Amino acid sequence: MTTTKQRINITADSYVQKSLKFLAKRDKMPVSAKALGLLRLALELEEDMIWAKIADERVSDKGPVFDHESAWK
C-alpha cells in the first residue's frame, strides 16, 4: 500500500511510550496519530517562539515610530 506520507522512526524511552499510550487511549486514537498531533503542536510552539523573537527585536529597534493613521497614508 503506497502512501504520500513520509515515515519517521524514532526511539522513545519507557516514560514517553507510556505517556503516548495513555494519551492515545484517553483520546481514543492510535498512538501514531497522537504522536503526530503532539509533534505538530510542538512545531507550532517553536514557530511561535521564532515569531515572538522577531517581534521583540522589532519593538526594541529605535527606528522611527508612526501612528496607525499616518502609516496607511
Protein Blocks (a to p, Z undefined) as FASTA:
>chain_A
ZZfbdcddddddfklmmmmmmmmmmnopafklmmmmmmmmmmmmmmmmmmmmmmmmmmmp
ccdcddfklmmZZ
